[in-house]
Amino acid sequence: MNIYLDNAATTFPKPPTVYTSMMNYMMNIGTNPGRGASTASLEGNKVVLNCRYALMDFFNFDKAQNVIFTPNITTSLNTLIKSSVQKGWHVITSSMDHNATLRPLTSLAEKGTIELDILRCSKEGLLNIDDFINAIKTNTKLVVLSHASNIIGSIQPLEAIGKICKDKGIFFIIDAAQTAGVVPLDFYKLSCNALAFTGHKSLLGPQGIGGFLIDDALNEACSAFIEGGTGSLSSSIIQPDFLPDKFESGTLNAPGIAGLLESINYINAEGIDSIRAHEDYLCNHLILGLLNIPSIEVYGFTDVSKRTAAISLNSTKIDNSELGFILDSEYGITTRTGLHCAPLAHENIGTYPTGTLRFGIGPFNDIKDINYTLATLNTIIRKVWFFKWKI
Ligand SMILES: Cc1ncc(COP(=O)(O)O)c(C=O)c1O
């Protein structure tokens, strides 16, 4: 028995065409896109361009050259933050955000480059709009927020926040790591200046490929972050200032891009709404089952329309790391335990420093996985109770 319930960390398995397209790239194309004019190199360019267009359409964006590839969303967020901020900027983020946002912002604040406000959220992980408005100062120039918590799945009201940022001329960057691929995202409806994504979570692509979409206003405020060979303007030792080259120095992960293109094609063919409905159904079933198991506390919303399928819990009878170990080693259920790279989110929901055990449901899970998991948890908790009672 092997039940994979760690899809909030990385989805597994991938659609079969992701594997075959990557293999095909490596075995039959193999070239370095954007470098040289051989037939194979042009074939590589086509894959990269097709993926840019696929991402552009997927997020209802309209500028293919403003779709930038990076190795992951951590690199995307570092690039966007560190290449845009200027000394004296006040920046706002939230306690529910991931270290991919919190660490670069904190290091800039510690160096004295920026003033940083990390706003505390509700117990369910939501930012209060009045708190957000009250935190805005005359020098607030940037807001960076994740769309959904990687611990309790709560979906932030980003459309409302985006509108406020737009009205006040504040740059707004979204970390869509936990929603891209499972919650429909529209770049312009979110009123953001940049939307960062990672390929290996709900986008169902491989690890090692991510990126961001950036509008012209934020791009103009950004300098290049990583500089080097782009395959363009090679006679110059100055980094090109046009997109995507400005942000894409060094060899791209072309097999990863080939895989991501196929995973987006897969999501489009299945329908993002039907993937979301499937995950909602399983998430609801799991939460209702967990609430019936004595000693277990589930965090965040029980209403699945307000959350994604990243579900955190603790039991008063057994430590979460021990529970995760037993689930894995004795019952073949893969989960993730601990702090999940979001320490302030745990402080926010009252689970710091021990963290939680997290289930991450993905599109390839089914109701049997959830029923088996619930039955297993019931068994383990009963055994622990009996054992402790005997002592
Ligand atoms: C909300 C959020 N942001 C950022 C990241 C970092 O993703 P990656 O490791 O792909 O850069 C994660 C991954 O766990 C995440 O859940």
The ligand as an SDF file (V2000), in Angstrom:
LIG
                    3D

 16 16  0  0  0  0  0  0  0  0999 V2000
    3.1590   29.1780   -0.3950 C   0  0  0  0  0  0  0  0  0  0  0  0
    4.5050   28.6820   -0.8510 C   0  0  0  0  0  0  0  0  0  0  0  0
    5.3970   29.5690   -1.3110 N   0  0  0  0  0  0  0  0  0  0  0  0
    6.6150   29.1790   -1.7290 C   0  0  0  0  0  0  0  0  0  0  0  0
    6.9960   27.8590   -1.7100 C   0  0  0  0  0  0  0  0  0  0  0  0
    8.3570   27.4680   -2.2100 C   0  0  0  0  0  0  0  0  0  0  0  0
    8.2510   26.6470   -3.3470 O   0  0  0  0  0  0  0  0  0  0  0  0
    9.5490   26.1370   -4.1350 P   0  0  0  0  0  0  0  0  0  0  0  0
   10.2880   25.2720   -3.1500 O   0  0  0  0  0  0  0  0  0  0  0  0
    9.0150   25.3940   -5.2880 O   0  0  0  0  0  0  0  0  0  0  0  0
   10.3460   27.3390   -4.5020 O   0  0  0  0  0  0  0  0  0  0  0  0
    6.1010   26.8950   -1.2410 C   0  0  0  0  0  0  0  0  0  0  0  0
    6.4860   25.4690   -1.1590 C   0  0  0  0  0  0  0  0  0  0  0  0
    6.2470   24.7810   -0.2190 O   0  0  0  0  0  0  0  0  0  0  0  0
    4.8120   27.3190   -0.8170 C   0  0  0  0  0  0  0  0  0  0  0  0
    3.9190   26.4410   -0.3650 O   0  0  0  0  0  0  0  0  0  0  0  0
  1  2  1  0
  2  3  1  0
  2 15  2  0
  3  4  2  0
  4  5  1  0
  5  6  1  0
  5 12  2  0
  6  7  1  0
  7  8  1  0
  8  9  2  0
  8 10  1  0
  8 11  1  0
 12 13  1  0
 12 15  1  0
 13 14  2  0
 15 16  1  0
M  END
$$$$
